[in-house]
Amino acid sequence: MTTFLKNLDYANAKGQERREIINNIQHDMNYLWRGKDRWLNFISFGSRLYHEKFGEQVVVQKDVSDDLIKTDLNQIKIDDLPILNDSLEFYFEDPKLGTFLLTNSSVSKLIDKLKMEVISPVKKKFISFFCSSVEHGESLVLLPAEGDICRNNIVNALGERSDDSDFADMVLLCFKVLIYASIPKLKPKKISKNELRFGGKPKVKGRPNLPINRVVYLPREQIIDGQGMTERTGKKYNFYGRRGFMRTYKHERYTKMRGKIQYMPPIPPKDEKPKTTYKVVNA
């Protein structure tokens, strides 16, 4: 099991050292790094430098992450997903979950924003996730900015780390948080640093003082209501729990839900053979 760190190290993105680090990276990209490693090394450093100036933080309530871990995805593509900001630090209130930094950009855009002069910058967009762990140190996975959001695509992108199921699961969880937060009624709330109660404070290892979005749960009935998908009956059935699911609707027959993302939270069994009011899903 991989032990991910709760605090990423942004200390090198501050003050006079910042310009020196950028100059050193610029030199290494132009004269030392070659091939794929050239861009991976740059994005590993550049994503943190970029975040220090332009990023935001997403603080995820434990109840949300608990349920999203038990939720499956269907027919949701990266390019259909509204991403809150080009640079997002995911900080989970669950102490067992590590912190991940998402960057939605291109190498050429990072180079421009960091005011660097680099030979042959790549213009193709990417989504990267940066993290640190006790076992592997700093790690980065690079994904195309299009295609299906699914675990297999993430595992394939991990390359040599493809056997690290924990890494893939955390990246998938970050995507689920974005999907959850893209539903209008579940939009995250802006909070101040003084409202942070579970960690993620600025200045820890150089963490910048940036806008903070807290992703929280509405009461379950409020999540389900108004999605155009549920209908209550008075029938009683044995119910043994259900995983949650997220999906989009694209066929023209979906007049109310076409182009929207739907989230149905998981429902755990209350006891061995519970009784519950059955909800009919008209898909």
C-alpha positions as CSV (number, residue, x, y, z in Angstrom):
1,M,0.0,0.0,0.0
2,T,1.4,3.4,-1.0
3,T,1.6,6.1,1.7
4,F,0.9,9.4,0.0
5,L,1.9,12.6,1.8
6,K,-0.6,15.2,2.9
7,N,1.6,18.2,2.1
8,L,3.3,18.7,-1.2
9,D,6.6,20.7,-1.2
10,Y,6.2,24.1,-2.8
11,A,9.2,25.6,-0.9
12,N,11.3,26.1,-4.0
13,A,8.6,28.2,-5.7
14,K,9.3,31.2,-3.5
15,G,11.3,34.4,-3.6
16,Q,14.7,34.9,-5.3
17,E,15.2,31.1,-5.5
18,R,12.2,30.9,-7.8
19,R,13.9,32.8,-10.7
20,E,17.1,30.8,-10.1
21,I,15.2,27.5,-10.3
22,I,13.4,28.6,-13.4
23,N,16.7,29.5,-15.0
24,N,18.3,26.1,-14.1
25,I,15.3,24.2,-15.5
26,Q,15.5,26.3,-18.7
27,H,19.1,25.4,-19.0
28,D,18.5,21.7,-18.4
29,M,15.6,21.5,-20.9
30,N,17.7,23.2,-23.6
31,Y,21.0,21.3,-23.1
32,L,20.6,18.2,-20.8
33,W,17.2,16.6,-20.8
34,R,16.2,14.6,-23.9
35,G,13.1,12.8,-25.1
36,K,10.1,12.2,-22.9
37,D,12.1,12.7,-19.7
38,R,12.7,16.3,-20.8
39,W,8.9,17.1,-20.6
40,L,8.2,15.0,-17.5
41,N,11.0,16.6,-15.5
42,F,9.8,20.1,-16.6
43,I,6.2,19.4,-15.8
44,S,7.1,18.0,-12.3
45,F,8.8,21.3,-11.4
46,G,6.8,23.7,-13.7
47,S,3.4,22.5,-12.4
48,R,4.3,23.6,-8.8
49,L,5.8,26.9,-10.0
50,Y,2.7,27.5,-12.0
51,H,0.4,26.6,-9.1
52,E,2.1,29.1,-6.8
53,K,1.0,31.9,-9.1
54,F,-2.3,30.7,-10.7
55,G,-3.6,27.8,-8.7
56,E,-6.5,27.0,-6.4
57,Q,-7.1,24.5,-3.7
58,V,-10.0,21.9,-3.5
59,V,-10.7,20.7,0.0
60,V,-12.8,17.6,0.0
61,Q,-15.1,16.6,2.8
62,K,-14.5,13.1,4.1
63,D,-18.2,12.1,3.5
64,V,-17.8,13.0,-0.1
65,S,-14.5,11.1,-0.7
66,D,-15.9,8.1,1.2
67,D,-18.9,7.8,-1.1
68,L,-17.0,8.7,-4.3
69,I,-14.6,5.8,-3.6
70,K,-17.7,3.5,-3.8
71,T,-19.0,5.2,-7.0
72,D,-18.5,3.9,-10.6
73,L,-18.2,6.0,-13.8
74,N,-19.9,5.5,-17.1
75,Q,-19.6,7.4,-20.4
76,I,-17.8,10.5,-19.0
77,K,-15.0,12.0,-21.0
78,I,-12.2,14.3,-19.9
79,D,-13.0,16.8,-22.6
80,D,-16.7,16.9,-21.4
81,L,-15.7,17.7,-17.8
82,P,-15.6,21.4,-16.6
83,I,-12.4,21.7,-14.7
84,L,-12.6,24.4,-11.9
85,N,-9.1,25.9,-12.6
86,D,-6.0,25.0,-14.7
87,S,-4.1,24.2,-11.5
88,L,-5.8,22.5,-8.6
89,E,-4.5,21.0,-5.3
90,F,-6.8,18.3,-4.0
91,Y,-6.6,18.2,-0.2
92,F,-8.7,15.4,1.3
93,E,-10.0,15.9,4.9
94,D,-9.7,12.1,5.3
95,P,-6.3,11.7,6.9
96,K,-5.6,8.4,5.0
97,L,-5.8,10.1,1.6
98,G,-2.8,12.0,0.1
99,T,-2.7,15.3,-1.7
100,F,-2.6,15.5,-5.5
101,L,-1.8,18.5,-7.8
102,L,-3.7,18.6,-11.1
103,T,-2.4,20.7,-14.0
104,N,-4.5,21.2,-17.1
105,S,-2.3,22.9,-19.6
106,S,0.4,22.5,-22.2
107,V,4.2,22.7,-22.0
108,S,4.2,25.8,-24.2
109,K,1.6,27.5,-22.0
110,L,3.6,26.7,-18.8
111,I,6.8,28.0,-20.5
112,D,5.0,31.2,-21.5
113,K,3.5,31.8,-18.0
114,L,6.8,31.1,-16.3
115,K,8.6,33.5,-18.8
116,M,11.1,30.9,-20.0
117,E,13.0,30.6,-23.2
118,V,13.0,26.9,-24.3
119,I,13.8,25.3,-27.6
120,S,10.9,23.5,-29.4
121,P,8.1,23.7,-26.8
122,V,5.4,21.1,-27.2
123,K,1.9,22.7,-27.7
124,K,-0.3,19.6,-27.2
125,K,-2.5,19.9,-24.1
126,F,-2.2,17.4,-21.2
127,I,-3.6,16.8,-17.7
128,S,-1.0,15.9,-15.1
129,F,-1.2,14.7,-11.5
130,F,1.7,15.2,-9.2
131,C,2.1,13.7,-5.7
132,S,4.6,12.5,-3.2
133,S,4.8,9.3,-1.3
134,V,7.0,7.6,1.4
135,E,7.8,4.7,-0.9
136,H,8.4,6.5,-4.3
137,G,9.2,10.1,-3.5
138,E,7.8,12.6,-6.0
139,S,5.7,11.1,-8.8
140,L,4.0,12.4,-11.9
141,V,1.4,10.9,-14.3
142,L,0.6,12.5,-17.7
143,L,-2.8,12.0,-19.4
144,P,-4.2,13.3,-22.7
145,A,-6.7,16.1,-22.3
146,E,-9.4,14.0,-24.0
147,G,-10.8,10.5,-24.0
148,D,-12.7,8.4,-21.4
149,I,-12.1,8.8,-17.7
150,C,-11.5,5.2,-16.7
151,R,-9.1,3.3,-14.5
152,N,-7.5,1.4,-17.4
153,N,-6.5,4.6,-19.2
154,I,-4.9,5.9,-16.0
155,V,-3.0,2.6,-15.4
156,N,-1.7,2.6,-19.0
157,A,-0.4,6.2,-18.5
158,L,1.5,5.2,-15.3
159,G,4.0,3.2,-17.4
160,E,6.6,1.7,-15.0
161,R,4.2,2.4,-12.1
162,S,1.3,0.5,-13.8
163,D,1.3,-2.0,-10.9
164,D,0.7,0.9,-8.4
165,S,-3.1,0.5,-7.9
166,D,-3.2,3.1,-5.2
167,F,-1.8,5.8,-7.5
168,A,-4.4,5.0,-10.2
169,D,-7.2,4.9,-7.6
170,M,-6.3,8.4,-6.2
171,V,-6.1,9.9,-9.7
172,L,-9.5,8.4,-10.5
173,L,-10.9,9.8,-7.2
174,C,-9.7,13.3,-8.1
175,F,-11.6,13.0,-11.4
176,K,-14.7,11.9,-9.5
177,V,-14.4,15.0,-7.2
178,L,-14.3,17.2,-10.3
179,I,-17.4,15.4,-11.8
180,Y,-19.2,15.7,-8.5
181,A,-18.3,19.5,-8.3
182,S,-19.5,20.1,-11.9
183,I,-23.1,19.4,-11.0
184,P,-24.6,22.8,-10.4
185,K,-26.3,22.1,-7.1
186,L,-23.1,20.5,-5.7
187,K,-20.8,23.3,-6.8
188,P,-18.1,23.9,-4.2
189,K,-18.2,26.9,-1.8
190,K,-15.3,29.3,-1.5
191,I,-13.9,29.5,2.0
192,S,-11.2,31.4,3.8
193,K,-8.0,29.9,5.2
194,N,-9.4,30.6,8.7
195,E,-12.2,28.1,7.9
196,L,-9.9,25.2,7.2
197,R,-10.3,22.8,10.1
198,F,-8.7,19.6,8.7
199,G,-5.2,20.8,7.5
200,G,-4.2,22.1,4.1
201,K,-3.2,25.5,5.5
202,P,-1.0,27.9,3.4
203,K,2.7,28.2,4.2
204,V,3.1,24.5,5.1
205,K,6.1,23.5,2.9
206,G,5.6,26.7,1.0
207,R,2.0,26.0,0.1
208,P,0.8,29.2,-1.5
209,N,-2.1,31.3,-0.1
210,L,-4.6,30.8,-2.9
211,P,-8.4,30.6,-3.3
212,I,-9.9,27.5,-1.5
213,N,-12.9,25.5,-2.8
214,R,-14.5,23.2,-0.2
215,V,-16.5,20.3,-1.8
216,V,-19.2,19.1,0.7
217,Y,-22.3,17.0,0.8
218,L,-25.8,18.1,0.5
219,P,-28.4,15.9,2.3
220,R,-28.8,12.7,0.2
221,E,-32.4,13.5,-0.7
222,Q,-31.3,16.9,-2.1
223,I,-28.6,15.2,-4.2
224,I,-31.1,12.8,-5.7
225,D,-34.1,15.2,-6.1
226,G,-34.3,17.3,-9.3
227,Q,-32.1,15.2,-11.5
228,G,-35.1,14.0,-13.5
229,M,-34.4,10.4,-12.8
230,T,-36.1,9.2,-9.7
231,E,-39.7,8.3,-8.9
232,R,-40.9,7.2,-5.5
233,T,-43.3,4.3,-4.9
234,G,-44.6,2.8,-1.7
235,K,-43.3,-0.7,-2.4
236,K,-41.0,-2.5,0.0
237,Y,-38.1,-4.8,-1.1
238,N,-35.1,-6.4,0.5
239,F,-32.2,-4.1,-0.1
240,Y,-28.5,-5.1,0.2
241,G,-26.8,-1.9,-0.6
242,R,-25.7,-0.3,-3.9
243,R,-22.6,1.3,-5.4
244,G,-22.9,4.9,-6.5
245,F,-22.6,5.8,-10.2
246,M,-21.9,8.8,-12.4
247,R,-22.8,9.1,-16.0
248,T,-23.6,11.5,-18.8
249,Y,-26.6,11.4,-21.2
250,K,-25.9,12.1,-24.9
251,H,-28.8,10.4,-26.8
252,E,-31.4,12.7,-28.1
253,R,-34.2,10.7,-26.3
254,Y,-32.9,12.2,-23.0
255,T,-34.8,15.5,-23.2
256,K,-34.2,16.6,-19.6
257,M,-30.8,15.1,-18.9
258,R,-29.1,15.3,-22.3
259,G,-25.6,16.8,-21.9
260,K,-25.8,16.7,-18.1
261,I,-23.8,14.7,-15.6
262,Q,-25.8,12.7,-13.1
263,Y,-24.6,11.4,-9.7
264,M,-26.4,8.8,-7.6
265,P,-24.7,8.3,-4.3
266,P,-23.9,4.8,-3.0
267,I,-26.3,3.4,-0.4
268,P,-24.8,1.0,2.2
269,P,-26.9,-1.7,3.8
270,K,-28.2,-0.8,7.2
271,D,-28.2,-4.4,8.5
272,E,-28.1,-7.9,7.1
273,K,-31.5,-7.8,5.5
274,P,-32.9,-4.2,5.7
275,K,-36.2,-2.9,4.3
276,T,-36.2,0.3,2.4
277,T,-38.5,2.3,0.1
278,Y,-37.6,1.2,-3.4
279,K,-36.7,4.0,-5.9
280,V,-37.4,3.3,-9.5
281,V,-34.8,4.7,-11.9
282,N,-36.3,5.6,-15.3
283,A,-33.2,5.4,-17.5
